[in-house]
Amino acid sequence: MRKTVKFAVSMGEEEFRAMEAIRKKTGLTRSAFVRDAFRAWRESRRREAAKKAYVDGYRRVPEDPALAEGLAAASAKVLAGEDWP
């Protein structure tokens, strides 16, 4: 059985009203709303870290322009033979 923990959150009245309006429209409980918001925040941070690692990798080891041109030419040949709608 999963253990749950209760905690209190303080926020401004305007933020609370906005949250409540959205929560009520979606039919979520406050707990579900906060869980979903946390999961979305955590996923956005994970994606940002992955993007940063990707960009940092290309900065450390830039793409070889000749290789990129060769791959583009090969792709163009292959894709030219496809039946596009």
C-alpha positions in Angstrom: 0.0 0.0 0.0 1.3 3.4 -0.9 1.9 5.7 2.0 0.5 9.2 1.6 1.6 12.4 3.4 -0.6 15.4 4.1 0.9 18.9 4.1 -0.3 22.5 4.1 0.4 25.0 1.3 0.2 28.8 1.7 -0.5 30.9 -1.4 -1.9 34.3 -2.2 -5.7 34.6 -2.4 -5.6 35.5 -6.1 -3.5 32.4 -6.9 -5.8 30.2 -4.8 -8.9 31.5 -6.6 -7.3 30.9 -10.0 -6.3 27.4 -9.0 -9.7 26.6 -7.6 -11.4 27.8 -10.8 -9.2 25.6 -13.0 -9.5 22.7 -10.5 -13.3 22.9 -10.5 -13.5 23.0 -14.3 -11.3 19.9 -14.6 -13.2 18.1 -11.8 -10.0 17.3 -9.9 -9.7 17.2 -6.1 -7.1 19.6 -4.6 -4.8 16.7 -4.0 -5.0 15.5 -7.5 -4.5 19.0 -8.9 -1.4 19.5 -6.8 -0.1 16.1 -7.7 -0.6 16.7 -11.4 1.0 20.2 -11.2 4.0 18.7 -9.4 4.4 15.9 -12.0 4.1 18.4 -14.8 6.7 20.6 -13.2 9.0 17.7 -12.6 8.6 16.5 -16.2 9.3 20.0 -17.6 12.5 20.1 -15.5 13.6 16.7 -16.8 13.0 17.8 -20.4 14.9 21.0 -19.8 17.9 19.1 -18.4 17.8 16.7 -21.4 17.7 19.6 -23.8 20.6 21.2 -22.0 22.6 18.0 -22.1 21.9 17.7 -25.9 23.0 21.2 -26.6 26.1 20.9 -24.4 27.0 17.7 -26.2 26.9 19.4 -29.6 29.0 22.3 -28.2 31.6 19.9 -26.9 31.6 17.8 -30.1 30.2 19.8 -33.0 28.7 18.1 -36.0 31.1 17.7 -38.9 29.6 19.8 -41.8 30.8 17.3 -44.4 29.0 14.5 -42.6 25.8 16.6 -42.2 25.8 17.4 -45.9 26.3 13.8 -46.8 23.5 12.7 -44.6 21.2 15.4 -46.0 22.0 14.3 -49.6 21.4 10.6 -48.8 18.1 11.5 -47.1 17.0 13.6 -50.0 17.6 10.6 -52.4 15.7 8.2 -50.2 12.8 10.5 -49.5 12.5 11.5 -53.2 11.4 7.9 -54.0 8.6 8.0 -51.4 5.0 8.6 -52.4 4.1 11.8 -50.5 0.4 12.8 -50.2 
